[in-house]
């Protein structure tokens, strides 16, 4: 007995469609937010963070001093 048999016999087949629609809405929202034209400056600043040269924490596990 597979998962599709359990879902089919329990009458939950409609929930799989709802879950897929919700996933697609969430995925589309993430893609739109990521590639929105107004976020270019913010993403450029974030991409330069590792290269700024300011260190906010220890550079190695033993460099607490």
C-alpha positions in Angstrom: 0.0 0.0 0.0 1.6 3.3 -1.1 1.0 6.8 -0.1 -1.2 7.5 -3.1 -3.5 4.7 -2.0 -3.7 6.1 1.6 -4.4 9.6 0.3 -7.0 8.3 -2.2 -8.9 6.2 0.2 -8.9 9.0 2.9 -10.4 11.5 0.5 -7.4 13.8 0.7 -6.7 14.0 -3.0 -7.9 17.7 -3.1 -5.4 18.7 -0.5 -2.5 17.7 -2.7 -3.7 20.2 -5.3 -4.1 22.9 -2.6 -0.6 22.2 -1.3 0.8 22.5 -4.8 -0.9 25.8 -5.5 0.3 27.2 -2.2 3.9 26.1 -3.0 3.7 27.7 -6.4 2.4 31.0 -4.9 5.3 31.0 -2.3 7.9 30.2 -5.0 6.6 32.9 -7.3 6.7 35.4 -4.5 10.3 34.6 -3.6 11.4 34.8 -7.3 9.6 38.2 -7.8 11.0 39.6 -4.5 14.5 38.4 -5.4 14.6 39.8 -8.9 12.6 43.0 -8.4 14.3 46.0 -10.0 14.1 48.1 -6.8 16.3 45.6 -4.9 19.4 45.9 -7.1 21.1 48.4 -4.8 20.4 46.3 -1.7 21.6 43.1 -3.3 24.8 44.8 -4.6 25.6 46.0 -1.1 25.0 42.6 0.3 27.2 41.0 -2.4 30.1 43.3 -1.3 29.9 42.4 2.4 32.5 39.7 2.4 35.0 42.0 0.6 34.5 45.1 2.9 37.5 44.3 5.1 35.7 45.0 8.4 35.8 42.0 10.6 33.0 41.7 13.1 34.1 38.5 14.7 37.2 36.3 15.3 39.0 35.2 12.2 39.8 31.8 13.7 38.4 29.7 16.5 41.4 30.5 18.8 41.5 34.3 18.2 39.3 35.4 21.0 41.8 37.9 22.5 
